Amino acid sequence: MISDDLDLAVERLRHGGVVAIPTETVYGLAADAGNRAAVARIFEIKGRPTDHPLIVHLASADQLPDWAADVSDAAAKLATTCWPGPLTMLVPRHPDVDNDVTGCLRTSGVRVPSHPLAQSLLTRFGSGLAAPSANRFGKVSPTTAQHVLDDLGPFLDPARDLILDGGASEVGVESTIVDLTVDPPQV
């Protein structure tokens, strides 16, 4: 179930599977943010309440307009300065973003991770991946593929899910969140 096969990870995501992915912060449990059934599996596997929004991971800031109804000057500056990296921006939700991803909020949480394997995966996938931390709800966030397997292994389907091994996470804590729906923006 643990693999470094990027092609297999993309295939699993395209077919509605979930893939635990390495980021520079912690491992995330990723699914196609545009696939409601795949997103629902994130909540099921994690045991997470469905009203808790998910962060959408993007390959680059160029994809931000697909997830934000408005890209403010502040958001553009932060994206240019801090992405890729451990920064999540709360932006006004694009009308096409599904309620399942946002927890029915009017905002979208988006980020561009800097981990090279996550970057390659996101670039190949070509769209956003909903990816909260890859652990059961309320547990410590994982920083290695083995941590993910130890916590989520019994809840993953080896025929359709995968843990993508990218080594230990460099930062080890979740990304900083900046709310860009208020003026001035707030951490």
Backbone as ProteinMPNN parsed JSONL, in Angstrom:
{"seq_chain_A": "MISDDLDLAVERLRHGGVVAIPTETVYGLAADAGNRAAVARIFEIKGRPTDHPLIVHLASADQLPDWAADVSDAAAKLATTCWPGPLTMLVPRHPDVDNDVTGCLRTSGVRVPSHPLAQSLLTRFGSGLAAPSANRFGKVSPTTAQHVLDDLGPFLDPARDLILDGGASEVGVESTIVDLTVDPPQV", "coords_chain_A": {"N_chain_A": [[0.823, -1.193, 0.0], [2.1, 1.168, 0.529], [3.904, 3.237, -1.592], [6.105, 4.588, -4.126], [5.261, 5.222, -6.586], [4.362, 7.407, -8.842], [2.725, 7.521, -11.144], [0.863, 5.496, -10.607], [-0.37, 6.617, -8.366], [-1.626, 8.9, -9.49], [-3.404, 7.601, -11.208], [-5.021, 6.214, -9.342], [-6.212, 8.399, -8.032], [-7.647, 9.558, -10.184], [-9.571, 7.645, -10.525], [-11.235, 7.829, -8.369], [-10.104, 7.068, -5.972], [-8.349, 7.471, -2.811], [-5.339, 9.094, -1.883], [-2.645, 9.141, 0.204], [-0.529, 11.809, 0.602], [2.783, 13.207, 0.518], [3.706, 16.277, 2.001], [5.475, 19.362, 2.557], [4.764, 20.046, 5.1], [2.903, 18.174, 6.639], [1.726, 14.794, 6.069], [-0.912, 14.497, 3.722], [-4.33, 13.493, 3.189], [-5.428, 12.824, 0.227], [-7.851, 13.535, -2.32], [-9.631, 13.761, -5.405], [-10.777, 16.929, -5.7], [-12.98, 17.627, -7.15], [-14.627, 15.463, -7.238], [-17.299, 14.206, -5.765], [-17.892, 11.762, -4.457], [-15.337, 10.739, -3.927], [-14.34, 12.734, -2.247], [-16.111, 12.406, -0.124], [-15.188, 9.994, 0.846], [-12.811, 10.752, 2.102], [-13.763, 11.992, 4.453], [-15.036, 9.788, 5.598], [-12.918, 7.901, 5.957], [-11.201, 9.336, 7.67], [-12.92, 9.756, 9.792], [-14.031, 12.185, 10.189], [-15.977, 15.094, 10.946], [-18.466, 16.185, 8.638], [-18.92, 18.869, 8.306], [-16.577, 20.199, 8.539], [-14.305, 22.07, 6.806], [-12.203, 21.322, 3.923], [-8.802, 21.618, 2.898], [-7.734, 22.674, -0.259], [-5.316, 21.527, -2.405], [-3.09, 22.826, -4.761], [-1.301, 22.856, -7.92], [-0.069, 25.18, -8.742], [-0.098, 28.799, -8.363], [-1.463, 29.724, -10.538], [-3.785, 28.27, -10.76], [-5.464, 29.28, -8.861], [-7.697, 31.081, -9.506], [-9.642, 29.203, -10.228], [-10.661, 28.281, -7.902], [-11.236, 30.383, -6.269], [-13.561, 33.008, -5.875], [-12.813, 35.581, -6.072], [-9.687, 37.007, -6.548], [-7.844, 38.741, -4.588], [-5.672, 41.658, -4.379], [-3.99, 41.324, -2.199], [-4.076, 38.52, -1.88], [-2.917, 37.713, -4.302], [-0.34, 38.803, -3.972], [0.576, 37.388, -1.697], [0.515, 34.774, -2.736], [2.444, 34.963, -4.752], [4.686, 35.532, -3.215], [4.822, 33.555, -1.167], [4.154, 31.011, -2.091], [5.344, 28.167, -3.925], [4.74, 26.658, -0.725], [4.362, 26.485, 2.927], [1.735, 27.751, 3.361], [-1.652, 28.411, 3.76], [-4.372, 29.851, 2.176], [-7.378, 31.474, 2.93], [-9.971, 32.152, 0.889], [-12.558, 33.958, -0.929], [-15.048, 31.731, -1.861], [-15.165, 30.07, -4.984], [-17.995, 29.823, -7.143], [-18.274, 27.285, -8.306], [-17.111, 25.466, -6.618], [-17.576, 22.672, -4.626], [-19.942, 22.145, -1.952], [-19.283, 20.044, -0.251], [-16.535, 20.09, -0.06], [-16.009, 22.548, 1.11], [-17.344, 22.553, 3.514], [-19.776, 23.77, 3.496], [-19.251, 26.459, 3.793], [-18.603, 29.929, 2.913], [-16.104, 30.242, 1.976], [-12.977, 29.156, 0.512], [-10.283, 27.072, 1.294], [-7.025, 27.167, 0.238], [-3.882, 25.974, -1.037], [-0.438, 25.768, -2.145], [1.682, 23.28, -2.095], [5.186, 22.781, -1.348], [6.645, 20.451, -1.485], [8.552, 18.291, -3.475], [7.544, 15.834, -4.589], [4.799, 16.037, -4.118], [4.317, 18.314, -5.662], [4.909, 17.316, -8.253], [2.918, 15.339, -8.456], [0.54, 16.9, -8.272], [0.844, 18.532, -10.521], [0.779, 16.627, -12.599], [-1.766, 15.576, -12.117], [-3.427, 17.786, -12.546], [-5.529, 19.287, -11.507], [-7.329, 20.489, -8.588], [-6.654, 19.0, -5.403], [-8.384, 17.851, -2.695], [-7.203, 17.809, 0.547], [-6.883, 17.108, 3.657], [-5.022, 16.598, 6.732], [-3.483, 13.359, 6.956], [-4.705, 11.494, 8.914], [-6.614, 9.902, 11.539], [-9.471, 11.651, 12.698], [-8.782, 14.091, 15.101], [-6.42, 12.957, 15.942], [-2.773, 12.933, 16.07], [-1.06, 14.631, 13.477], [0.4, 12.998, 10.654], [3.854, 12.511, 9.781], [5.329, 10.847, 8.226], [5.201, 8.203, 5.755], [4.855, 5.729, 6.967], [3.691, 6.443, 9.412], [1.164, 7.192, 8.467], [0.214, 4.742, 7.469], [0.17, 3.249, 9.851], [-1.882, 4.554, 11.275], [-4.107, 4.922, 9.492], [-4.218, 2.643, 7.928], [-6.039, 0.35, 8.361], [-8.389, 1.457, 7.377], [-8.129, 2.041, 4.75], [-8.503, 1.062, 1.312], [-6.767, -1.332, -0.259], [-6.982, -1.905, -2.975], [-7.822, 0.383, -4.248], [-6.793, 2.645, -3.017], [-3.873, 4.478, -1.837], [-0.648, 5.017, -0.364], [1.555, 7.461, -0.821], [4.923, 7.533, -0.769], [7.089, 9.926, 0.253], [9.214, 10.368, 1.861], [10.218, 11.793, 5.062], [8.251, 14.479, 6.353], [9.288, 17.821, 6.078], [8.689, 20.161, 7.638], [6.748, 19.444, 9.649], [4.505, 20.365, 11.07], [1.162, 21.667, 10.641], [0.183, 23.881, 7.919], [0.405, 27.498, 7.929], [-2.464, 29.534, 8.261], [-4.053, 32.053, 6.479], [-6.561, 34.39, 6.528], [-8.083, 35.808, 3.922], [-10.456, 36.984, 3.428], [-11.173, 39.035, 4.939], [-10.484, 42.457, 5.92], [-8.0, 44.139, 7.47], [-6.128, 41.285, 6.162], [-6.046, 38.252, 8.151], [-4.115, 36.197, 10.304]], "CA_chain_A": [[0.0, 0.0, 0.0], [3.034, 2.293, 0.457], [4.57, 3.207, -2.889], [6.602, 5.865, -4.643], [4.832, 5.201, -7.982], [3.564, 8.6, -9.119], [1.706, 7.186, -12.139], [-0.173, 4.742, -9.916], [-1.086, 7.565, -7.512], [-2.515, 9.689, -10.355], [-4.462, 6.687, -11.667], [-5.944, 5.973, -8.23], [-6.979, 9.637, -7.834], [-8.575, 9.727, -11.306], [-10.633, 6.64, -10.418], [-11.995, 8.021, -7.144], [-9.401, 6.619, -4.781], [-7.651, 8.466, -2.009], [-3.897, 8.871, -1.837], [-1.925, 9.921, 1.209], [0.567, 12.462, -0.123], [3.712, 13.965, 1.345], [3.898, 17.702, 1.779], [6.542, 19.834, 3.43], [4.231, 20.216, 6.452], [2.529, 16.835, 7.103], [1.092, 14.022, 4.996], [-2.318, 14.795, 3.527], [-5.156, 12.442, 2.605], [-5.891, 13.537, -0.961], [-8.84, 13.016, -3.263], [-10.042, 14.726, -6.423], [-11.702, 17.889, -5.083], [-14.154, 17.726, -8.002], [-15.327, 14.177, -7.214], [-18.008, 14.189, -4.475], [-17.76, 10.455, -3.8], [-13.965, 10.642, -3.424], [-14.255, 13.648, -1.102], [-16.852, 11.766, 0.967], [-14.329, 8.946, 1.418], [-11.88, 11.395, 3.039], [-14.464, 12.144, 5.727], [-15.277, 8.447, 6.131], [-11.648, 7.313, 6.395], [-10.692, 10.092, 8.806], [-13.887, 9.881, 10.869], [-14.088, 13.643, 10.346], [-17.305, 15.682, 10.704], [-18.574, 16.69, 7.267], [-19.002, 20.33, 8.252], [-15.221, 20.738, 8.641], [-13.819, 22.268, 5.434], [-10.952, 20.7, 3.498], [-7.882, 22.47, 2.141], [-7.488, 22.205, -1.621], [-3.926, 21.678, -2.813], [-2.956, 23.16, -6.177], [0.048, 22.768, -8.467], [0.51, 26.525, -8.834], [-1.011, 29.921, -8.142], [-2.261, 29.912, -11.746], [-5.066, 27.576, -10.579], [-6.239, 29.961, -7.824], [-9.015, 31.564, -9.962], [-10.595, 28.098, -10.325], [-11.14, 27.964, -6.558], [-11.577, 31.632, -5.59], [-14.454, 33.9, -6.622], [-12.081, 36.83, -6.235], [-8.291, 36.953, -6.133], [-7.508, 40.109, -4.192], [-4.257, 42.03, -4.504], [-3.269, 40.69, -1.086], [-3.936, 37.097, -2.193], [-1.933, 37.599, -5.379], [0.994, 39.067, -3.404], [0.968, 36.247, -0.862], [0.774, 33.632, -3.61], [3.728, 35.205, -5.41], [5.751, 35.553, -2.215], [4.868, 32.408, -0.245], [3.894, 29.718, -2.741], [4.913, 27.049, -3.093], [5.182, 26.692, 0.657], [3.407, 26.099, 3.973], [0.738, 28.794, 3.587], [-3.007, 28.193, 3.267], [-5.143, 31.088, 2.091], [-8.84, 31.421, 2.873], [-10.405, 33.098, -0.133], [-13.983, 33.787, -1.246], [-15.25, 30.486, -2.603], [-15.669, 30.096, -6.356], [-19.312, 29.173, -7.135], [-18.214, 25.894, -8.758], [-16.525, 24.611, -5.591], [-18.643, 21.908, -3.993], [-20.178, 22.292, -0.519], [-18.612, 18.975, 0.485], [-15.143, 20.495, 0.139], [-15.935, 23.761, 1.929], [-18.15, 22.459, 4.726], [-20.873, 24.721, 3.253], [-18.821, 27.827, 4.078], [-18.46, 30.798, 1.74], [-14.679, 30.369, 1.699], [-12.176, 27.992, 0.12], [-8.907, 27.055, 1.772], [-6.177, 26.683, -0.857], [-2.445, 26.112, -0.854], [0.454, 25.139, -3.114], [2.781, 22.716, -1.319], [6.494, 22.836, -1.996], [7.281, 19.134, -1.551], [8.716, 17.959, -4.902], [6.664, 14.748, -5.03], [3.447, 16.613, -4.16], [4.29, 19.189, -6.835], [4.826, 16.454, -9.447], [1.591, 14.719, -8.467], [-0.455, 17.926, -8.575], [1.035, 18.943, -11.912], [0.272, 15.545, -13.451], [-3.209, 15.441, -11.932], [-3.962, 18.901, -13.317], [-6.617, 19.998, -10.845], [-7.167, 20.544, -7.145], [-6.843, 17.829, -4.556], [-8.764, 18.101, -1.308], [-6.236, 17.006, 1.299], [-6.589, 17.391, 5.053], [-3.97, 15.721, 7.234], [-3.781, 11.941, 6.734], [-4.823, 10.83, 10.206], [-7.971, 9.875, 12.068], [-9.861, 12.939, 13.262], [-8.369, 14.305, 16.477], [-5.114, 12.343, 16.208], [-1.608, 13.704, 15.653], [-0.838, 14.597, 12.029], [1.542, 12.153, 10.315], [4.976, 13.122, 9.054], [5.95, 9.822, 7.374], [4.264, 7.25, 5.158], [4.597, 4.689, 7.966], [2.703, 6.998, 10.348], [-0.147, 7.112, 7.809], [-0.177, 3.329, 7.447], [-0.146, 2.834, 11.218], [-3.134, 5.157, 11.713], [-5.218, 4.777, 8.547], [-4.144, 1.386, 7.185], [-7.259, -0.463, 8.4], [-9.51, 2.155, 6.746], [-7.82, 2.215, 3.327], [-8.759, -0.076, 0.441], [-5.535, -1.52, -1.04], [-7.275, -1.998, -4.404], [-8.078, 1.69, -4.853], [-6.127, 3.725, -2.297], [-2.405, 4.37, -1.867], [0.156, 5.944, 0.435], [2.692, 7.867, -1.642], [6.046, 7.764, 0.143], [7.999, 10.993, -0.142], [10.116, 10.614, 2.972], [9.683, 12.536, 6.203], [7.879, 15.877, 6.124], [10.343, 18.718, 6.54], [8.231, 21.114, 8.651], [6.213, 18.646, 10.738], [3.258, 20.921, 11.598], [0.282, 22.137, 9.581], [0.494, 25.173, 7.316], [-0.177, 28.722, 8.471], [-3.676, 29.913, 7.537], [-4.327, 33.486, 6.425], [-7.911, 34.686, 6.052], [-8.07, 36.933, 2.995], [-11.819, 37.471, 3.218], [-11.331, 40.184, 5.833], [-9.512, 43.512, 5.675], [-6.843, 43.513, 6.854], [-6.056, 39.828, 6.29], [-5.72, 37.801, 9.506], [-3.523, 34.862, 10.478]], "C_chain_A": [[0.87, 1.261, 0.0], [3.825, 2.15, -0.836], [5.152, 4.575, -3.207], [6.232, 6.021, -6.118], [3.848, 6.34, -8.26], [2.441, 8.317, -10.121], [0.542, 6.421, -11.498], [-1.012, 5.673, -9.034], [-2.073, 8.399, -8.334], [-3.689, 8.832, -10.828], [-5.489, 6.455, -10.566], [-6.818, 7.21, -7.983], [-8.018, 9.822, -8.934], [-9.757, 8.76, -11.238], [-11.342, 6.697, -9.064], [-11.357, 7.51, -5.873], [-8.859, 7.788, -3.98], [-6.178, 8.08, -1.939], [-3.318, 9.755, -0.743], [-0.686, 10.48, 0.523], [1.482, 13.199, 0.839], [3.626, 15.45, 1.004], [5.039, 18.127, 2.698], [6.082, 19.98, 4.877], [3.951, 18.856, 7.092], [1.985, 16.076, 5.897], [-0.384, 14.381, 4.941], [-3.039, 13.61, 2.914], [-5.912, 13.065, 1.44], [-6.926, 12.756, -1.763], [-9.151, 14.128, -4.245], [-11.099, 15.647, -5.827], [-12.97, 18.077, -5.908], [-14.996, 16.461, -8.027], [-15.975, 14.014, -5.839], [-17.85, 12.871, -3.738], [-16.358, 10.284, -3.203], [-13.781, 11.533, -2.197], [-14.973, 13.034, 0.103], [-16.017, 10.675, 1.629], [-13.29, 9.531, 2.368], [-12.532, 11.488, 4.414], [-14.683, 10.791, 6.401], [-13.997, 7.851, 6.714], [-11.12, 8.016, 7.646], [-11.623, 10.057, 10.022], [-14.103, 11.349, 11.211], [-15.512, 14.151, 10.126], [-17.352, 16.351, 9.333], [-18.708, 18.204, 7.179], [-17.632, 20.991, 8.457], [-14.645, 20.866, 7.229], [-12.47, 21.601, 5.188], [-10.102, 21.714, 2.746], [-7.679, 21.844, 0.77], [-6.05, 22.542, -1.988], [-3.87, 21.853, -4.329], [-1.506, 23.016, -6.618], [0.726, 24.132, -8.513], [-0.556, 27.578, -8.57], [-1.877, 30.194, -9.368], [-3.643, 29.269, -11.624], [-5.963, 28.28, -9.557], [-7.592, 30.478, -8.316], [-10.063, 30.461, -10.13], [-11.261, 27.807, -8.986], [-11.59, 29.191, -5.784], [-12.491, 32.478, -6.469], [-13.762, 35.216, -6.923], [-10.659, 36.614, -5.737], [-7.869, 38.393, -5.86], [-6.026, 40.39, -4.439], [-3.427, 41.361, -3.409], [-3.054, 39.2, -1.352], [-2.892, 36.884, -3.278], [-0.514, 37.811, -4.858], [1.471, 37.912, -2.534], [1.303, 35.027, -1.714], [2.142, 33.761, -4.282], [4.891, 35.063, -4.433], [5.925, 34.227, -1.48], [4.603, 31.042, -0.861], [4.958, 29.408, -3.763], [5.507, 27.148, -1.68], [4.053, 26.448, 1.629], [2.42, 27.206, 4.349], [-0.587, 28.384, 2.951], [-3.721, 29.528, 3.279], [-6.632, 30.768, 2.088], [-9.278, 32.535, 1.94], [-11.907, 32.946, -0.349], [-14.155, 32.603, -2.197], [-15.772, 30.742, -4.009], [-17.015, 29.354, -6.365], [-19.302, 27.712, -7.582], [-17.635, 24.945, -7.721], [-17.656, 23.973, -4.789], [-18.729, 22.144, -2.484], [-19.441, 21.245, 0.307], [-17.168, 19.349, 0.808], [-15.054, 21.638, 1.153], [-16.695, 23.671, 3.251], [-19.307, 23.446, 4.698], [-20.518, 26.161, 3.638], [-18.72, 28.624, 2.786], [-16.995, 31.003, 1.351], [-14.109, 29.048, 1.196], [-10.806, 28.152, 0.749], [-8.046, 26.438, 0.689], [-4.702, 26.862, -0.511], [-1.695, 25.392, -1.97], [1.639, 24.598, -2.331], [4.094, 22.739, -2.092], [7.187, 21.479, -2.09], [7.374, 18.705, -3.009], [7.787, 16.85, -5.405], [5.214, 15.236, -5.096], [3.299, 17.514, -5.378], [4.137, 18.376, -8.122], [3.444, 15.83, -9.567], [0.522, 15.728, -8.878], [-0.361, 18.397, -10.027], [0.475, 17.881, -12.856], [-1.24, 15.407, -13.336], [-3.951, 16.572, -12.636], [-5.103, 19.679, -12.695], [-6.38, 19.933, -9.346], [-7.427, 19.222, -6.459], [-7.225, 18.29, -3.158], [-7.87, 17.219, -0.453], [-6.028, 17.526, 2.722], [-5.467, 16.455, 5.52], [-4.433, 14.258, 7.182], [-3.766, 11.154, 8.04], [-6.301, 10.771, 10.589], [-8.235, 11.205, 12.751], [-9.465, 13.005, 14.739], [-7.031, 13.705, 16.844], [-3.999, 13.252, 15.692], [-1.396, 13.533, 14.146], [0.437, 13.82, 11.71], [2.622, 12.9, 9.536], [5.768, 12.109, 8.236], [4.852, 8.924, 6.805], [3.902, 6.154, 6.161], [3.598, 5.171, 9.01], [1.297, 6.89, 9.762], [-0.649, 5.671, 7.836], [-0.596, 2.86, 8.839], [-1.514, 3.338, 11.661], [-4.316, 4.819, 10.797], [-5.261, 3.454, 7.802], [-5.413, 0.559, 7.197], [-8.451, 0.151, 7.661], [-9.315, 2.36, 5.243], [-8.089, 0.928, 2.565], [-7.527, -0.267, -0.453], [-5.763, -1.589, -2.55], [-7.503, -0.638, -5.044], [-7.385, 2.86, -4.183], [-4.618, 3.471, -2.271], [-1.81, 5.349, -0.866], [1.409, 6.23, -0.376], [3.836, 8.271, -0.713], [7.001, 8.8, -0.422], [8.987, 11.324, 0.955], [9.428, 11.41, 4.07], [9.353, 13.97, 5.804], [8.917, 16.778, 6.786], [9.905, 19.603, 7.708], [7.651, 20.395, 9.866], [4.985, 19.192, 11.441], [2.463, 21.483, 10.43], [0.682, 23.528, 9.097], [-0.169, 26.323, 8.077], [-1.382, 29.09, 7.617], [-3.87, 31.42, 7.64], [-5.699, 33.697, 5.804], [-7.864, 35.957, 5.215], [-9.468, 37.424, 2.657], [-12.134, 38.643, 4.12], [-10.227, 41.201, 5.521], [-9.213, 44.218, 6.999], [-6.883, 41.993, 7.004], [-5.589, 39.427, 7.698], [-5.141, 36.397, 9.475], [-4.433, 34.063, 11.391]], "O_chain_A": [[0.434, 2.31, -0.475], [4.349, 1.079, -1.14], [4.748, 5.587, -2.635], [6.812, 6.847, -6.822], [2.66, 6.243, -7.953], [1.328, 8.82, -9.962], [-0.622, 6.671, -11.813], [-2.232, 5.528, -8.966], [-3.22, 8.584, -7.928], [-4.832, 9.29, -10.845], [-6.692, 6.494, -10.822], [-8.021, 7.085, -7.753], [-9.154, 10.203, -8.65], [-10.813, 9.016, -11.818], [-11.978, 5.726, -8.655], [-11.984, 7.512, -4.814], [-8.904, 8.939, -4.415], [-5.824, 6.901, -1.937], [-3.485, 10.975, -0.765], [0.105, 9.739, -0.061], [1.032, 13.747, 1.845], [3.488, 15.818, -0.162], [5.51, 17.34, 3.519], [6.91, 20.033, 5.786], [4.68, 18.432, 7.989], [1.806, 16.655, 4.825], [-1.032, 14.55, 5.974], [-2.433, 12.811, 2.201], [-6.915, 13.752, 1.637], [-6.888, 11.531, -1.87], [-8.953, 15.305, -3.944], [-12.193, 15.199, -5.486], [-13.945, 18.636, -5.406], [-15.98, 16.391, -8.764], [-15.29, 13.719, -4.859], [-17.689, 12.863, -2.518], [-16.209, 9.749, -2.104], [-13.143, 11.132, -1.224], [-14.487, 13.137, 1.23], [-16.125, 10.455, 2.836], [-12.92, 8.88, 3.345], [-11.932, 11.11, 5.42], [-14.535, 10.661, 7.616], [-13.998, 7.355, 7.841], [-10.645, 7.362, 8.574], [-11.185, 10.294, 11.148], [-14.327, 11.708, 12.367], [-16.191, 13.686, 9.211], [-16.394, 17.004, 8.919], [-18.62, 18.767, 6.088], [-17.546, 22.216, 8.539], [-14.513, 19.863, 6.528], [-11.701, 21.35, 6.116], [-10.632, 22.57, 2.038], [-7.479, 20.636, 0.651], [-5.624, 23.693, -1.895], [-4.518, 21.123, -5.078], [-0.592, 23.05, -5.795], [1.941, 24.235, -8.346], [-1.752, 27.288, -8.555], [-2.922, 30.833, -9.249], [-4.576, 29.681, -12.313], [-7.124, 27.899, -9.408], [-8.576, 30.326, -7.593], [-11.257, 30.757, -10.17], [-12.306, 27.159, -8.938], [-12.253, 29.065, -4.755], [-12.233, 32.648, -7.66], [-14.081, 35.886, -7.905], [-10.45, 36.102, -4.638], [-7.577, 39.157, -6.78], [-5.237, 39.476, -4.676], [-2.314, 40.895, -3.652], [-1.975, 38.673, -1.083], [-2.071, 35.972, -3.181], [0.408, 37.094, -5.246], [2.629, 37.503, -2.617], [2.275, 34.326, -1.437], [2.898, 32.793, -4.369], [5.948, 34.538, -4.783], [7.052, 33.818, -1.201], [4.811, 30.019, -0.208], [5.442, 30.327, -4.424], [6.613, 27.65, -1.48], [2.913, 26.227, 1.221], [2.289, 27.554, 5.523], [-0.646, 28.054, 1.767], [-3.683, 30.253, 4.273], [-7.093, 29.904, 1.342], [-8.992, 33.71, 2.173], [-12.478, 31.916, 0.009], [-13.473, 32.508, -3.217], [-16.7, 31.526, -4.207], [-17.162, 28.353, -5.663], [-20.233, 26.971, -7.267], [-17.663, 23.731, -7.922], [-18.573, 24.656, -4.334], [-17.708, 22.322, -1.819], [-19.021, 21.518, 1.431], [-16.644, 18.956, 1.85], [-14.126, 21.684, 1.96], [-16.687, 24.625, 4.03], [-19.767, 23.906, 5.744], [-21.413, 26.993, 3.79], [-18.749, 28.056, 1.694], [-16.684, 31.836, 0.499], [-14.674, 27.977, 1.421], [-10.234, 29.243, 0.74], [-8.298, 25.312, 0.26], [-4.327, 27.784, 0.213], [-2.243, 24.523, -2.648], [2.518, 25.366, -1.937], [4.11, 22.719, -3.323], [8.235, 21.379, -2.728], [6.37, 18.748, -3.72], [7.296, 16.922, -6.531], [4.483, 14.887, -6.023], [2.27, 17.482, -6.054], [3.324, 18.718, -8.981], [2.865, 15.795, -10.652], [-0.309, 15.438, -9.739], [-1.38, 18.632, -10.677], [-0.23, 18.21, -13.81], [-1.922, 15.152, -14.329], [-4.991, 16.342, -13.254], [-5.597, 20.634, -13.293], [-5.372, 19.398, -8.885], [-8.286, 18.437, -6.863], [-6.482, 19.03, -2.513], [-7.779, 16.014, -0.691], [-5.102, 18.299, 2.968], [-5.02, 15.604, 4.752], [-5.617, 13.963, 7.343], [-2.933, 10.272, 8.245], [-7.129, 11.495, 10.036], [-7.325, 11.813, 13.315], [-9.768, 12.102, 15.52], [-6.547, 13.922, 17.955], [-4.253, 14.216, 14.969], [-1.534, 12.434, 13.61], [1.441, 13.961, 12.408], [2.335, 13.796, 8.742], [6.77, 12.464, 7.616], [3.729, 8.892, 7.309], [2.757, 5.702, 6.196], [2.747, 4.399, 9.451], [0.35, 6.541, 10.467], [-1.802, 5.415, 8.185], [-1.597, 2.159, 8.988], [-2.235, 2.623, 12.356], [-5.396, 4.471, 11.274], [-6.24, 3.167, 7.114], [-5.841, 0.097, 6.14], [-9.416, -0.549, 7.353], [-10.231, 2.8, 4.548], [-7.924, -0.167, 3.103], [-7.273, 0.566, -1.323], [-4.835, -1.357, -3.324], [-7.392, -0.509, -6.263], [-7.387, 3.965, -4.724], [-4.151, 2.392, -2.635], [-2.405, 6.383, -0.562], [2.231, 5.339, -0.592], [3.721, 9.238, 0.039], [7.642, 8.577, -1.45], [9.541, 12.423, 0.99], [8.225, 11.667, 4.017], [10.072, 14.595, 5.025], [9.361, 16.523, 7.905], [10.66, 19.78, 8.665], [8.023, 20.703, 10.998], [4.462, 18.534, 12.34], [3.014, 21.746, 9.361], [1.415, 24.253, 9.77], [-1.168, 26.136, 8.771], [-1.337, 28.974, 6.393], [-3.854, 31.992, 8.73], [-5.966, 33.24, 4.692], [-7.633, 37.048, 5.738], [-9.649, 38.191, 1.712], [-13.237, 39.187, 4.076], [-9.191, 40.866, 4.946], [-10.105, 44.835, 7.581], [-7.587, 41.47, 7.868], [-4.843, 40.158, 8.35], [-5.6, 35.529, 8.733], [-4.146, 32.903, 11.688]]}, "name": "protein", "num_of_chains": 1, "seq": "MISDDLDLAVERLRHGGVVAIPTETVYGLAADAGNRAAVARIFEIKGRPTDHPLIVHLASADQLPDWAADVSDAAAKLATTCWPGPLTMLVPRHPDVDNDVTGCLRTSGVRVPSHPLAQSLLTRFGSGLAAPSANRFGKVSPTTAQHVLDDLGPFLDPARDLILDGGASEVGVESTIVDLTVDPPQV"}
